[in-house]
Amino acid sequence: MLVFPYDAGATSSSVVFGTFQVIMSFWGINKPGWNSCRNWISLITGLWFVLFPFVYSLTDGVLWFSIILGLMTVLFSLWSLNSKSKLKAVS
């Protein structure tokens, strides 16, 4: 588990938003389009992870890891929001 020993707020925020992000991302995978609130929530959590290291003054690897994770989430969320077709099961 990721722990920031110098900031308990950063640890709890990371765990809460990370868990919420994973749940919303998987829950929204079959709900593409601009009307999917799950993909909007995933987009917002991705933006949070881009801002997260600056809010908590994190440095080094944590800074870049959080920014890259957040940007990947934002890009995939935008891709899902722009998608018009649902995933089809392969038989």
KOLDRENTOR-315377 format. One record per residue (C-alpha): residue in one letter; x, y, z. Coordinates in pm, whole numbers, plus 50000, padded with zeros to 5 digits. Example, Ala and Ser with C-alpha at 12.3 -4.5 7.8 and 13.67 -1.06 7.14 Angstrom:
2
A512304955050780;S513674989450714;
REM end
This chain:
91
M500005000050000;L501175034949918;V501865054250237;F503115089650280;P504605088550633;Y504965126450643;D501325133650552;A498365112750665;G495995134450459;A497835125550139;T497665088650223;S493945088250297;S493155110249997;S495175087649770;V493425056349896;V489915070949882;F490215087249539;G492165057849395;T489555032649509;F486735054849383;Q488535059249050;V488965021848994;I485345014249086;M483925041348858;S486235031948571;F485214995448575;W481555003348639;G481445027548346;I483235005648093;N479974994647925;K478395029147944;P480145050647681;G478985085047578;W478605119847720;N475615109947937;S477605085248147;C478085100148493;R480515072048579;N482925083248308;W482585119448419;I483445109148775;S486435089648646;L487535120548450;I487265142248761;T489285117748972;G491915117348698;L492115155248716;W492425152349094;F495445129449057;V497095155148828;L496585182149095;F497145159049395;P500955162149424;F500765200149411;V498035202249677;Y500065180449917;S503515193349807;L504755158949703;T508075154949524;D510185132049309;G508695099049190;V505355103949362;L504855136549173;W505405121348830;F503625088848908;S500515107749015;I500595131148713;I501055102548466;L498305081948634;G495975111948627;L496685120348263;M496145084348155;T492825083948339;V491775116848181;L492665104447832;F490855071147872;S487835088448025;L487645113047735;W487985083947493;S485105065947664;L483005097647674;N483525102247298;S482695065947221;K479275059147076;S479115021247071;K478894996747357;L481364968347401;K480074935947260;A480754902047413;V482804878547199;S481204844247163;
REM end
